[in-house]
Amino acid sequence: MSPHADLPAWAALLVSLLLILGGLITLVGALGLVRLKNFYQRIHGPAITITLGAGGILGASMLYFTLRQDRLVVHELLITAFIFMTAPVVAMLIMRAAVYRDLRAGRSVSSGRPGDPYRFPDESVDTQKD
Amino acid sequence: MSALLTLSIAFALFCVVCAMLLCMLRLIAGPSAQDRVLALDTLWMCGMLLALMLGIRFGSLIYFEAALLIALIGFVSTIALAKFLMRGEVIE
């Protein structure tokens, strides 16, 4: 019934730990995407999903298939390399699009309250005090 | 020990499906278009992780190709959407 009955105990434990870590961190990243206030804070949520969540699950997959087939199975490194190359590009393009759209709409990113993290550098100081 | 692995795969699948539901929430409720694009990108990533975990669950290497394809198409579509948001057209 179960396809993974022939795995040794330590391997099953290690793969389980990596899977649980990856799943939990993916959930934390999505929770950040939902709960954070600003778009510029929200873009940090998926970064955790892409790095550690995907890393944990890819590591679990690599370890599982390596032990299962008694040879080195590392083609998950292809996905890892691809993600690690493309994630910064995607984040930078979305961020630039958001900044351009906010500038074009004439809307300030920061509302001037003390908790807000981002201000434009050309925004003058006296307009922030209201 | 096989029961532990099955249980942890089920737990991780549950976590990733919950993450996809949260992304769907942001995709529907997102106040601006860039929020929606970001949620869609995270949704692609979660779909890729789901395919990888199903590969471990059923012990098959076929799911790896599906995960690679999902990662590729997700990257291209997110880049196209971000270009569209920035310029108003995809190919200039």
Backbone of each chain as ProteinMPNN parsed JSONL, in Angstrom:
{"seq_chain_A": "MSPHADLPAWAALLVSLLLILGGLITLVGALGLVRLKNFYQRIHGPAITITLGAGGILGASMLYFTLRQDRLVVHELLITAFIFMTAPVVAMLIMRAAVYRDLRAGRSVSSGRPGDPYRFPDESVDTQKD", "coords_chain_A": {"N_chain_A": [[0.825, -1.188, 0.0], [1.694, 1.376, 1.032], [4.143, 3.329, -0.575], [6.623, 3.862, 0.509], [7.986, 1.927, 2.274], [10.409, 0.795, 2.618], [12.324, 2.401, 3.691], [15.025, 3.439, 5.812], [14.912, 4.13, 9.417], [16.084, 6.501, 10.399], [16.285, 7.982, 8.111], [13.626, 8.333, 7.359], [12.816, 9.899, 9.487], [14.391, 12.202, 9.142], [13.559, 13.118, 6.607], [10.903, 13.623, 7.224], [11.17, 15.671, 9.109], [12.272, 17.707, 7.511], [10.174, 18.059, 5.712], [8.082, 18.942, 7.389], [9.145, 21.304, 8.369], [9.397, 22.76, 5.959], [6.694, 22.928, 5.139], [5.498, 24.341, 7.281], [6.868, 26.775, 7.17], [6.183, 27.702, 4.684], [3.5, 28.173, 5.159], [3.708, 30.226, 7.035], [4.817, 32.256, 5.477], [2.702, 32.746, 3.66], [0.819, 33.613, 5.446], [1.971, 35.991, 6.275], [1.709, 37.356, 3.869], [-1.009, 37.797, 3.869], [-1.548, 39.184, 6.257], [0.057, 41.453, 6.67], [0.343, 45.088, 6.557], [0.991, 47.028, 4.514], [1.749, 47.277, 0.989], [4.464, 47.257, 0.468], [5.46, 46.092, 2.713], [4.275, 43.691, 2.48], [5.476, 42.356, 0.417], [7.588, 41.023, 1.47], [6.668, 38.709, 2.59], [6.232, 36.427, 0.743], [8.918, 35.944, 0.172], [10.052, 34.413, 2.172], [8.698, 32.065, 1.82], [9.717, 31.308, -0.661], [12.466, 30.959, -0.22], [13.191, 29.427, 2.306], [11.015, 27.7, 2.717], [10.591, 26.429, 0.202], [13.169, 25.452, 0.002], [13.341, 23.585, 2.114], [11.421, 21.636, 1.321], [12.383, 20.867, -1.163], [14.856, 19.831, -0.387], [13.971, 17.671, 1.167], [12.771, 16.121, -0.828], [14.983, 15.544, -2.462], [16.597, 14.043, -0.668], [14.901, 11.91, -0.074], [14.472, 10.597, -2.574], [17.101, 9.983, -3.22], [17.803, 8.124, -1.191], [15.929, 6.208, -1.621], [16.344, 5.168, -4.194], [18.918, 4.315, -4.121], [20.982, 5.66, -5.36], [22.586, 8.727, -6.413], [20.334, 11.265, -6.49], [19.898, 14.219, -7.732], [18.429, 16.014, -9.185], [16.628, 17.844, -8.306], [18.078, 20.019, -7.658], [18.116, 21.544, -9.914], [15.624, 22.861, -9.973], [15.994, 24.308, -7.621], [18.183, 25.998, -8.254], [17.041, 27.404, -10.348], [14.902, 28.74, -9.064], [16.312, 30.278, -7.209], [17.648, 31.94, -8.911], [15.581, 33.316, -10.237], [13.826, 34.441, -8.375], [14.746, 36.946, -7.134], [14.621, 38.579, -9.421], [11.908, 38.599, -10.076], [10.845, 39.746, -7.727], [12.051, 42.267, -7.802], [11.016, 43.34, -10.172], [8.247, 43.415, -9.666], [8.237, 45.147, -7.515], [9.263, 47.492, -8.667], [7.245, 48.017, -10.495], [5.176, 48.538, -8.717], [6.127, 50.842, -7.42], [6.266, 52.654, -9.574], [3.587, 52.734, -10.29], [2.443, 53.803, -7.988], [3.691, 56.282, -7.93], [2.741, 57.372, -10.294], [0.084, 57.557, -9.783], [0.181, 59.591, -8.052], [0.306, 59.237, -5.381], [1.41, 59.116, -2.1], [3.692, 56.819, -0.699], [4.185, 56.42, 1.98], [2.281, 57.185, 4.838], [3.029, 58.955, 6.709], [2.841, 58.398, 9.345], [4.418, 57.305, 12.43], [5.04, 54.545, 12.401], [5.362, 53.747, 9.82], [7.355, 52.427, 7.219], [8.626, 53.366, 4.873], [9.769, 55.992, 2.823], [9.666, 58.257, 0.104], [12.683, 59.443, -1.388], [12.691, 61.994, -2.484], [10.68, 63.27, -1.306], [9.511, 66.049, 0.373], [10.326, 67.409, 3.626], [8.571, 68.969, 5.111], [6.06, 68.463, 4.209], [5.439, 66.14, 5.347], [4.737, 66.527, 7.908], [1.82, 66.753, 9.477]], "CA_chain_A": [[0.0, 0.0, 0.0], [2.533, 2.564, 1.091], [5.303, 3.138, -1.444], [7.901, 4.089, 1.18], [8.118, 1.051, 3.428], [11.762, 0.26, 2.698], [13.241, 3.461, 4.086], [15.47, 3.297, 7.208], [14.18, 4.989, 10.355], [16.666, 7.843, 10.497], [15.981, 8.704, 6.874], [12.231, 8.76, 7.422], [12.744, 10.998, 10.454], [15.003, 13.403, 8.56], [12.68, 13.604, 5.54], [9.712, 14.172, 7.873], [11.517, 16.97, 9.692], [12.411, 18.702, 6.438], [8.842, 18.341, 5.155], [7.287, 19.739, 8.331], [9.747, 22.647, 8.355], [9.02, 23.448, 4.716], [5.263, 23.239, 5.139], [5.187, 25.398, 8.259], [7.414, 28.069, 6.751], [5.318, 28.145, 3.582], [2.28, 28.726, 5.764], [4.05, 31.507, 7.666], [4.963, 33.243, 4.402], [1.386, 33.13, 3.143], [0.167, 34.389, 6.507], [2.521, 37.336, 6.156], [1.11, 37.989, 2.694], [-2.373, 38.222, 4.166], [-1.769, 39.994, 7.438], [0.816, 42.703, 6.752], [-0.511, 46.217, 6.235], [1.369, 47.802, 3.348], [2.263, 46.399, -0.071], [5.919, 47.173, 0.568], [5.763, 45.097, 3.744], [3.705, 42.409, 2.08], [6.333, 41.661, -0.544], [8.556, 40.203, 2.196], [6.073, 37.433, 2.986], [6.568, 35.312, -0.147], [10.356, 35.659, 0.12], [10.319, 33.325, 3.119], [8.183, 30.856, 1.164], [10.581, 30.915, -1.772], [13.787, 30.499, 0.2], [13.317, 28.327, 3.263], [9.957, 26.716, 2.51], [10.932, 25.626, -0.977], [14.418, 24.755, 0.28], [13.061, 22.414, 2.94], [10.71, 20.587, 0.594], [13.298, 20.352, -2.194], [15.829, 18.98, 0.297], [13.301, 16.428, 1.525], [12.582, 15.337, -2.046], [16.295, 15.042, -2.865], [17.028, 13.002, 0.278], [14.011, 10.76, -0.189], [14.707, 9.825, -3.795], [18.453, 9.436, -3.155], [17.826, 6.921, -0.36], [14.998, 5.224, -2.149], [16.832, 4.539, -5.412], [20.298, 3.896, -3.888], [21.937, 6.416, -6.172], [22.464, 10.149, -6.13], [19.306, 11.918, -7.301], [20.017, 15.629, -7.354], [17.907, 16.927, -10.196], [15.902, 18.943, -7.672], [18.952, 21.201, -7.656], [17.731, 22.342, -11.079], [14.557, 23.763, -9.527], [16.564, 25.219, -6.626], [18.974, 27.021, -8.939], [16.123, 28.254, -11.116], [14.176, 29.62, -8.144], [17.205, 31.256, -6.6], [17.984, 32.957, -9.906], [14.462, 34.112, -10.72], [13.063, 35.116, -7.324], [15.071, 38.37, -7.028], [14.159, 39.302, -10.611], [10.459, 38.786, -9.928], [10.582, 40.696, -6.645], [12.456, 43.603, -8.217], [10.095, 43.86, -11.193], [6.956, 43.757, -9.046], [8.444, 46.339, -6.69], [9.373, 48.667, -9.546], [5.911, 48.3, -11.026], [4.376, 49.153, -7.661], [6.595, 52.214, -7.192], [5.839, 53.472, -10.709], [2.134, 52.951, -10.251], [2.128, 54.73, -6.9], [4.124, 57.616, -8.325], [1.877, 57.863, -11.359], [-1.197, 57.911, -9.19], [0.367, 60.75, -7.197], [-0.015, 58.856, -4.017], [2.603, 58.865, -1.307], [3.705, 55.457, -0.168], [4.092, 56.487, 3.427], [1.246, 58.113, 5.261], [3.62, 59.893, 7.64], [2.767, 57.947, 10.73], [5.763, 56.85, 12.82], [5.321, 53.142, 12.16], [5.491, 53.423, 8.404], [8.787, 52.228, 7.034], [9.224, 53.78, 3.611], [9.457, 57.305, 2.275], [10.424, 58.589, -1.087], [13.785, 60.338, -1.041], [12.453, 63.367, -2.918], [9.534, 63.812, -0.594], [10.028, 67.083, 1.256], [10.082, 67.052, 5.032], [7.488, 69.711, 5.759], [4.759, 67.917, 3.849], [5.15, 64.932, 6.12], [4.154, 66.877, 9.207], [0.452, 67.275, 9.35]], "C_chain_A": [[0.871, 1.253, 0.0], [3.785, 2.365, 0.251], [6.614, 3.304, -0.713], [7.994, 3.245, 2.439], [9.566, 0.63, 3.639], [12.783, 1.296, 3.128], [13.732, 3.197, 5.513], [14.866, 4.378, 8.086], [14.744, 6.396, 10.385], [16.338, 8.657, 9.254], [14.54, 9.204, 6.885], [12.072, 9.94, 8.369], [13.261, 12.303, 9.854], [14.106, 13.999, 7.476], [11.432, 14.231, 6.145], [9.99, 15.541, 8.463], [11.612, 18.048, 8.618], [11.048, 19.069, 5.862], [8.034, 19.231, 6.078], [7.812, 21.169, 8.384], [9.31, 23.424, 7.118], [7.565, 23.843, 4.694], [4.922, 24.373, 6.072], [5.677, 26.747, 7.773], [6.649, 28.608, 5.554], [4.053, 28.794, 4.124], [2.549, 30.084, 6.396], [4.193, 32.599, 6.613], [3.626, 33.702, 3.854], [0.61, 33.936, 4.166], [0.665, 35.827, 6.512], [1.935, 38.078, 4.973], [-0.284, 38.501, 3.003], [-2.4, 39.297, 5.235], [-1.021, 41.314, 7.459], [0.032, 43.844, 6.116], [-0.283, 46.768, 4.825], [1.827, 46.853, 2.239], [3.765, 46.195, 0.062], [6.355, 46.335, 1.748], [5.349, 43.719, 3.272], [4.612, 41.636, 1.142], [7.38, 40.815, 0.162], [7.978, 38.859, 2.611], [6.437, 36.29, 2.062], [8.057, 35.007, -0.228], [10.71, 34.491, 1.021], [9.822, 32.011, 2.533], [9.176, 30.365, 0.112], [11.892, 30.352, -1.265], [13.708, 29.265, 1.093], [12.231, 27.276, 3.086], [10.262, 25.805, 1.335], [12.216, 24.86, -0.74], [14.198, 23.501, 1.098], [12.414, 21.298, 2.142], [11.583, 20.018, -0.518], [14.365, 19.454, -1.576], [15.23, 17.648, 0.691], [13.137, 15.531, 0.308], [13.909, 14.73, -2.511], [16.732, 13.874, -1.989], [16.202, 11.741, 0.101], [14.338, 9.935, -1.43], [16.118, 9.271, -3.847], [18.482, 8.138, -2.355], [16.964, 5.818, -0.937], [15.608, 4.471, -3.333], [18.279, 4.114, -5.321], [21.278, 4.495, -4.886], [21.67, 7.888, -5.918], [21.433, 10.761, -7.068], [19.302, 13.385, -6.899], [19.376, 16.529, -8.396], [16.944, 17.947, -9.612], [16.754, 20.207, -7.574], [18.663, 22.111, -8.838], [16.657, 23.359, -10.688], [15.114, 24.777, -8.537], [17.327, 26.355, -7.299], [18.061, 27.973, -9.709], [15.398, 29.241, -10.213], [15.105, 30.688, -7.587], [17.684, 32.285, -7.609], [16.807, 33.862, -10.21], [13.734, 34.875, -9.626], [13.46, 36.583, -7.14], [14.587, 39.183, -8.22], [12.673, 39.611, -10.483], [10.155, 39.837, -8.87], [10.921, 42.111, -7.081], [11.479, 44.183, -9.243], [8.756, 44.244, -10.584], [7.096, 45.034, -8.22], [8.541, 47.591, -7.539], [8.023, 49.036, -10.131], [5.056, 48.989, -9.973], [4.794, 50.587, -7.417], [6.148, 53.125, -8.326], [4.351, 53.767, -10.653], [1.755, 53.915, -9.152], [2.534, 56.149, -7.26], [3.187, 58.206, -9.359], [0.518, 58.265, -10.803], [-1.074, 59.112, -8.263], [0.117, 60.479, -5.747], [1.281, 58.589, -3.278], [2.525, 57.463, -0.723], [3.516, 55.47, 1.333], [3.025, 57.5, 3.809], [1.763, 59.061, 6.327], [3.495, 59.5, 9.088], [4.101, 57.328, 11.128], [6.034, 55.382, 12.544], [5.617, 52.817, 10.72], [6.951, 53.43, 7.975], [9.392, 52.936, 5.836], [8.801, 55.183, 3.225], [10.222, 57.484, 0.981], [11.532, 59.549, -0.726], [13.535, 61.78, -1.465], [11.235, 63.984, -2.246], [10.041, 64.836, 0.412], [9.532, 66.848, 2.676], [8.829, 67.718, 5.556], [6.111, 69.188, 5.318], [4.413, 66.685, 4.671], [4.514, 65.269, 7.456], [2.756, 67.429, 8.977], [-0.315, 66.973, 10.63]], "O_chain_A": [[0.794, 2.081, -0.909], [4.431, 1.323, 0.357], [7.652, 2.924, -1.254], [8.071, 3.779, 3.545], [9.92, 0.157, 4.719], [13.984, 1.093, 2.949], [12.94, 2.772, 6.354], [14.374, 5.396, 7.6], [13.994, 7.372, 10.397], [16.139, 9.869, 9.329], [14.255, 10.332, 6.482], [11.302, 10.864, 8.105], [12.66, 13.364, 10.026], [13.908, 15.212, 7.418], [10.947, 15.25, 5.652], [9.177, 16.459, 8.348], [11.102, 19.156, 8.786], [10.787, 20.233, 5.558], [7.374, 20.166, 5.624], [7.037, 22.124, 8.438], [8.907, 24.583, 7.205], [7.222, 24.952, 4.284], [4.152, 25.267, 5.72], [4.991, 27.755, 7.939], [6.48, 29.819, 5.413], [3.595, 29.82, 3.621], [1.721, 30.991, 6.306], [3.751, 33.729, 6.819], [3.422, 34.891, 3.608], [-0.161, 34.828, 3.814], [-0.106, 36.763, 6.722], [1.69, 39.282, 5.047], [-0.704, 39.524, 2.462], [-3.192, 40.235, 5.14], [-1.413, 42.222, 8.191], [-0.824, 43.624, 5.259], [-1.223, 46.95, 4.051], [2.251, 45.734, 2.527], [4.281, 45.107, -0.194], [7.505, 45.899, 1.797], [5.973, 42.713, 3.609], [4.537, 40.409, 1.069], [8.008, 39.968, -0.472], [8.735, 37.951, 2.953], [6.913, 35.259, 2.538], [8.432, 33.916, -0.657], [11.565, 33.673, 0.681], [10.445, 30.965, 2.721], [9.443, 29.168, 0.003], [12.392, 29.369, -1.813], [14.114, 28.177, 0.685], [12.485, 26.088, 3.281], [10.204, 24.581, 1.444], [12.358, 23.736, -1.22], [14.796, 22.463, 0.817], [12.809, 20.138, 2.265], [11.533, 18.819, -0.791], [14.741, 18.438, -2.16], [15.881, 16.609, 0.572], [13.339, 14.32, 0.395], [13.966, 13.564, -2.901], [17.179, 12.843, -2.492], [16.736, 10.632, 0.124], [14.466, 8.713, -1.349], [16.344, 8.215, -4.439], [19.105, 7.163, -2.775], [17.246, 4.634, -0.755], [15.411, 3.263, -3.461], [18.84, 3.61, -6.295], [22.296, 3.881, -5.208], [20.674, 8.258, -5.297], [21.621, 10.78, -8.284], [18.767, 13.75, -5.852], [19.738, 17.702, -8.491], [16.48, 18.831, -10.331], [16.235, 21.314, -7.429], [18.931, 23.311, -8.781], [16.75, 24.542, -11.014], [14.766, 25.956, -8.587], [17.144, 27.524, -6.963], [18.275, 29.185, -9.722], [15.285, 30.424, -10.535], [14.736, 31.859, -7.501], [18.086, 33.384, -7.227], [16.997, 35.06, -10.422], [13.077, 35.874, -9.92], [12.566, 37.418, -6.998], [14.189, 40.337, -8.065], [12.232, 40.73, -10.746], [9.315, 40.712, -9.078], [10.186, 43.051, -6.78], [11.152, 45.368, -9.193], [8.185, 45.277, -10.937], [6.211, 45.889, -8.216], [7.98, 48.63, -7.192], [7.689, 50.214, -10.251], [4.3, 49.91, -10.284], [3.948, 51.461, -7.229], [5.7, 54.245, -8.08], [3.907, 54.882, -10.926], [0.867, 54.749, -9.327], [1.826, 57.105, -6.944], [2.87, 59.395, -9.314], [-0.116, 59.199, -11.294], [-2.075, 59.607, -7.744], [-0.239, 61.372, -4.979], [2.159, 57.899, -3.796], [1.466, 56.987, -0.314], [2.79, 54.648, 1.892], [2.889, 58.545, 3.173], [1.004, 59.901, 6.811], [3.993, 60.2, 9.969], [4.846, 56.869, 10.262], [7.203, 55.003, 12.458], [6.081, 51.717, 10.419], [7.7, 54.341, 8.33], [10.612, 53.091, 5.797], [7.62, 55.525, 3.29], [11.301, 56.92, 0.799], [11.353, 60.392, 0.153], [14.101, 62.701, -0.875], [10.819, 65.091, -2.586], [10.913, 64.523, 1.222], [8.509, 66.207, 2.915], [8.096, 67.129, 6.349], [5.11, 69.446, 5.986], [3.267, 66.237, 4.698], [3.845, 64.438, 8.07], [2.578, 68.469, 8.342], [-1.49, 67.324, 10.742]]}, "seq_chain_B": "MSALLTLSIAFALFCVVCAMLLCMLRLIAGPSAQDRVLALDTLWMCGMLLALMLGIRFGSLIYFEAALLIALIGFVSTIALAKFLMRGEVIE", "coords_chain_B": {"N_chain_B": [[8.016, 3.308, 10.807], [7.271, 4.206, 8.405], [4.736, 5.088, 8.722], [5.09, 7.473, 10.069], [6.289, 9.033, 8.102], [4.234, 9.178, 6.192], [2.332, 10.529, 7.686], [3.621, 12.983, 8.171], [3.894, 13.923, 5.591], [1.232, 14.309, 4.984], [0.653, 16.335, 6.793], [2.33, 18.407, 5.857], [1.242, 18.763, 3.332], [-1.286, 19.7, 4.067], [-0.544, 22.138, 5.276], [0.52, 23.523, 3.05], [-1.684, 23.67, 1.392], [-3.361, 25.232, 2.967], [-1.824, 27.567, 2.883], [-2.105, 28.167, 0.186], [-4.811, 28.767, 0.163], [-4.813, 31.091, 1.719], [-3.329, 32.753, 0.047], [-5.128, 32.899, -2.029], [-7.109, 34.33, -0.792], [-5.844, 36.837, -0.532], [-5.562, 37.323, -3.214], [-8.168, 37.703, -4.06], [-9.087, 39.762, -2.387], [-7.195, 41.725, -2.599], [-6.076, 45.076, -2.424], [-4.824, 46.524, -4.469], [-3.535, 46.21, -7.863], [-0.938, 45.245, -7.939], [-0.731, 43.826, -5.589], [-2.324, 41.683, -6.225], [-0.873, 40.469, -8.263], [1.396, 39.693, -6.857], [0.268, 37.862, -5.064], [-0.547, 35.938, -6.887], [1.898, 35.059, -7.851], [2.96, 33.874, -5.545], [1.109, 31.877, -5.307], [1.673, 30.278, -7.548], [4.158, 29.365, -6.723], [3.463, 27.878, -4.456], [1.944, 25.918, -5.681], [3.919, 24.584, -7.099], [5.408, 23.507, -4.968], [3.497, 21.816, -3.962], [3.253, 19.932, -6.022], [5.789, 18.77, -5.842], [5.636, 17.597, -3.305], [3.598, 15.763, -3.662], [4.939, 14.082, -5.368], [6.782, 12.916, -3.563], [4.945, 11.642, -1.955], [3.679, 9.704, -3.582], [5.863, 8.386, -4.447], [7.059, 8.826, -6.97], [8.898, 9.875, -9.83], [7.88, 11.426, -11.784], [6.472, 13.639, -11.096], [8.354, 15.553, -10.691], [9.041, 16.724, -13.145], [6.67, 18.03, -13.662], [6.708, 19.893, -11.576], [8.934, 21.42, -12.299], [8.054, 22.505, -14.701], [5.904, 24.012, -13.757], [7.248, 25.905, -12.203], [8.707, 27.241, -14.212], [6.678, 28.311, -15.925], [5.313, 29.861, -14.125], [7.242, 31.807, -13.489], [7.568, 33.119, -15.988], [4.98, 34.09, -16.462], [4.579, 35.764, -14.284], [6.554, 37.694, -14.708], [5.608, 38.772, -17.107], [3.166, 39.868, -16.254], [4.075, 41.762, -14.398], [5.543, 43.461, -16.072], [3.432, 44.379, -17.592], [1.987, 45.792, -15.685], [3.767, 47.818, -15.162], [4.279, 49.2, -17.582], [2.008, 49.132, -19.136], [1.885, 47.675, -21.399], [2.976, 44.524, -22.758], [4.961, 43.645, -24.612], [7.179, 45.836, -26.001]], "CA_chain_B": [[8.547, 4.603, 10.406], [6.569, 4.63, 7.203], [3.547, 5.835, 9.157], [5.533, 8.835, 10.394], [6.508, 9.763, 6.845], [2.916, 9.448, 5.606], [1.68, 11.558, 8.498], [4.253, 14.295, 7.984], [3.545, 14.405, 4.251], [-0.137, 14.825, 5.058], [0.707, 17.623, 7.493], [2.911, 19.416, 4.976], [0.245, 19.048, 2.295], [-2.306, 20.545, 4.681], [0.026, 23.481, 5.442], [0.668, 24.22, 1.772], [-3.024, 23.984, 0.882], [-3.805, 26.408, 3.73], [-1.107, 28.718, 2.341], [-2.74, 28.518, -1.091], [-6.085, 29.429, 0.45], [-4.521, 32.457, 2.147], [-2.96, 33.508, -1.152], [-6.362, 33.149, -2.776], [-7.775, 35.432, -0.077], [-5.193, 38.089, -0.93], [-5.823, 37.511, -4.645], [-9.524, 38.228, -4.235], [-9.327, 40.977, -1.625], [-6.071, 42.645, -2.688], [-6.583, 46.404, -2.777], [-4.267, 47.047, -5.72], [-3.213, 45.166, -8.837], [0.348, 44.604, -7.635], [-1.012, 42.812, -4.566], [-2.864, 40.481, -6.875], [0.218, 39.793, -8.974], [2.238, 39.06, -5.839], [-0.453, 36.686, -4.571], [-0.531, 34.927, -7.947], [3.246, 34.495, -7.872], [3.065, 32.957, -4.403], [0.249, 30.723, -5.614], [2.451, 29.408, -8.441], [5.212, 28.713, -5.936], [2.837, 26.862, -3.613], [1.569, 24.807, -6.557], [5.127, 23.803, -7.369], [5.725, 22.729, -3.767], [2.473, 20.77, -3.87], [3.618, 18.862, -6.967], [6.951, 18.054, -5.288], [5.232, 16.753, -2.173], [2.853, 14.62, -4.202], [5.963, 13.172, -5.85], [7.27, 12.112, -2.437], [3.852, 10.83, -1.429], [3.422, 8.543, -4.421], [7.13, 7.759, -4.794], [7.239, 8.822, -8.42], [9.743, 10.981, -10.288], [7.205, 12.149, -12.872], [6.01, 14.92, -10.566], [9.446, 16.531, -10.758], [8.909, 17.482, -14.391], [5.529, 18.94, -13.487], [7.134, 21.0, -10.718], [9.836, 22.277, -13.079], [7.229, 23.26, -15.653], [5.124, 25.019, -13.028], [8.157, 26.991, -11.839], [9.03, 28.012, -15.423], [5.531, 29.076, -16.42], [5.029, 30.881, -13.116], [8.193, 32.91, -13.652], [7.287, 33.89, -17.21], [3.711, 34.812, -16.354], [4.718, 36.871, -13.333], [7.317, 38.764, -15.373], [4.728, 39.43, -18.074], [2.189, 40.699, -15.537], [4.754, 42.917, -13.812], [5.798, 44.376, -17.183], [2.172, 45.009, -17.976], [1.632, 46.781, -14.664], [4.67, 48.965, -15.18], [4.26, 49.97, -18.816], [0.727, 49.114, -19.817], [1.931, 46.704, -22.484], [3.946, 43.494, -22.405], [6.083, 43.717, -25.55], [7.196, 47.203, -26.508]], "C_chain_B": [[7.874, 5.108, 9.141], [5.33, 5.431, 7.554], [3.908, 7.277, 9.467], [5.69, 9.664, 9.12], [5.168, 10.115, 6.193], [2.219, 10.577, 6.342], [2.292, 12.928, 8.254], [3.997, 14.826, 6.58], [2.135, 14.968, 4.251], [-0.161, 16.188, 5.734], [1.249, 18.727, 6.586], [1.953, 19.77, 3.838], [-0.841, 19.969, 2.824], [-1.798, 21.981, 4.819], [0.067, 24.217, 4.113], [-0.702, 24.549, 1.185], [-3.619, 25.171, 1.641], [-3.118, 27.672, 3.216], [-1.714, 29.149, 1.011], [-4.078, 29.207, -0.863], [-5.862, 30.867, 0.903], [-4.122, 33.335, 0.966], [-4.196, 33.835, -1.976], [-7.16, 34.284, -2.133], [-7.184, 36.774, -0.497], [-5.444, 38.382, -2.407], [-7.202, 38.106, -4.866], [-9.636, 39.607, -3.594], [-8.267, 42.032, -1.83], [-6.47, 44.027, -3.15], [-6.032, 46.917, -4.099], [-3.857, 45.883, -6.619], [-1.897, 44.49, -8.502], [0.221, 43.6, -6.503], [-1.499, 41.526, -5.203], [-1.783, 39.722, -7.624], [1.127, 39.065, -7.991], [1.577, 37.792, -5.303], [-0.443, 35.569, -5.612], [0.838, 34.265, -8.04], [3.433, 33.505, -6.731], [2.23, 31.706, -4.624], [0.945, 29.75, -6.554], [3.49, 28.633, -7.644], [4.631, 27.605, -5.068], [2.387, 25.666, -4.458], [2.758, 23.931, -6.902], [5.512, 22.948, -6.175], [4.742, 21.581, -3.592], [2.805, 19.608, -4.803], [4.804, 18.061, -6.443], [6.544, 17.116, -4.17], [4.391, 15.579, -2.621], [3.814, 13.601, -4.8], [6.536, 12.317, -4.743], [6.18, 11.154, -1.967], [3.628, 9.562, -2.254], [4.711, 7.877, -4.903], [7.436, 7.744, -6.274], [8.043, 10.042, -8.839], [9.074, 11.81, -11.371], [6.812, 13.546, -12.396], [7.092, 15.984, -10.617], [9.349, 17.373, -12.024], [7.748, 18.47, -14.304], [5.934, 20.144, -12.652], [8.041, 21.958, -11.484], [9.046, 23.131, -14.064], [6.428, 24.339, -14.945], [6.012, 26.191, -12.638], [8.46, 27.871, -13.054], [7.869, 28.901, -15.844], [5.156, 30.166, -15.42], [5.956, 32.068, -13.247], [7.827, 33.768, -14.849], [6.001, 34.696, -17.055], [3.817, 35.966, -15.367], [5.501, 38.02, -13.938], [6.424, 39.517, -16.348], [3.724, 40.338, -17.365], [2.847, 41.925, -14.93], [5.107, 43.941, -14.892], [4.528, 45.119, -17.574], [1.763, 46.07, -16.966], [2.493, 48.019, -14.788], [4.452, 49.832, -16.408], [2.885, 50.064, -19.461], [0.711, 48.223, -21.025], [3.069, 45.738, -22.203], [5.172, 43.589, -23.29], [6.076, 45.093, -26.186], [7.874, 47.241, -27.858]], "O_chain_B": [[7.906, 6.303, 8.846], [4.914, 6.323, 6.815], [3.143, 8.196, 9.172], [5.287, 10.826, 9.059], [4.992, 11.228, 5.699], [1.605, 11.457, 5.737], [1.574, 13.923, 8.143], [3.892, 16.037, 6.385], [1.864, 15.979, 3.603], [-0.892, 17.087, 5.317], [0.71, 19.833, 6.545], [1.862, 20.928, 3.431], [-1.27, 20.898, 2.14], [-2.522, 22.93, 4.518], [-0.301, 25.389, 4.037], [-0.869, 25.59, 0.549], [-4.294, 26.015, 1.053], [-3.746, 28.726, 3.122], [-1.827, 30.342, 0.732], [-4.444, 30.121, -1.602], [-6.618, 31.763, 0.526], [-4.514, 34.499, 0.88], [-4.299, 34.918, -2.551], [-7.795, 35.086, -2.818], [-7.912, 37.726, -0.781], [-5.528, 39.542, -2.809], [-7.387, 38.927, -5.764], [-10.212, 40.521, -4.183], [-8.398, 43.136, -1.302], [-7.141, 44.156, -4.173], [-6.712, 47.677, -4.789], [-3.835, 44.728, -6.194], [-1.739, 43.295, -8.747], [0.973, 42.627, -6.45], [-1.137, 40.427, -4.783], [-1.766, 38.491, -7.628], [1.575, 37.951, -8.261], [2.239, 36.773, -5.111], [-0.343, 34.392, -5.264], [0.937, 33.062, -8.278], [3.996, 32.427, -6.922], [2.594, 30.615, -4.184], [0.829, 28.536, -6.388], [3.688, 27.434, -7.84], [5.216, 26.528, -4.949], [2.444, 24.526, -3.997], [2.644, 22.709, -6.991], [5.901, 21.792, -6.34], [5.112, 20.503, -3.129], [2.661, 18.444, -4.43], [4.842, 16.837, -6.571], [7.03, 15.988, -4.08], [4.46, 14.505, -2.023], [3.554, 12.399, -4.754], [6.76, 11.122, -4.939], [6.454, 10.004, -1.623], [3.415, 8.482, -1.702], [4.665, 6.918, -5.673], [8.002, 6.779, -6.788], [7.886, 11.12, -8.267], [9.645, 12.799, -11.83], [6.814, 14.505, -13.167], [6.795, 17.179, -10.59], [9.548, 18.587, -11.986], [7.83, 19.592, -14.803], [5.563, 21.276, -12.961], [7.928, 23.175, -11.334], [9.324, 24.317, -14.243], [6.283, 25.448, -15.458], [5.59, 27.344, -12.726], [8.471, 29.097, -12.948], [8.045, 30.094, -16.091], [4.734, 31.257, -15.806], [5.519, 33.213, -13.131], [7.778, 34.994, -14.75], [5.938, 35.854, -17.469], [3.223, 37.023, -15.577], [5.169, 39.185, -13.721], [6.467, 40.745, -16.418], [3.462, 41.45, -17.821], [2.265, 43.01, -14.937], [4.99, 45.146, -14.667], [4.546, 46.319, -17.848], [1.252, 47.126, -17.341], [2.029, 49.135, -14.555], [4.438, 51.059, -16.306], [2.627, 50.976, -20.246], [-0.341, 48.017, -21.63], [4.018, 46.078, -21.497], [6.298, 43.612, -22.793], [5.103, 45.484, -26.83], [7.992, 48.308, -28.46]]}, "name": "protein", "num_of_chains": 2, "seq": "MSPHADLPAWAALLVSLLLILGGLITLVGALGLVRLKNFYQRIHGPAITITLGAGGILGASMLYFTLRQDRLVVHELLITAFIFMTAPVVAMLIMRAAVYRDLRAGRSVSSGRPGDPYRFPDESVDTQKDMSALLTLSIAFALFCVVCAMLLCMLRLIAGPSAQDRVLALDTLWMCGMLLALMLGIRFGSLIYFEAALLIALIGFVSTIALAKFLMRGEVIE"}
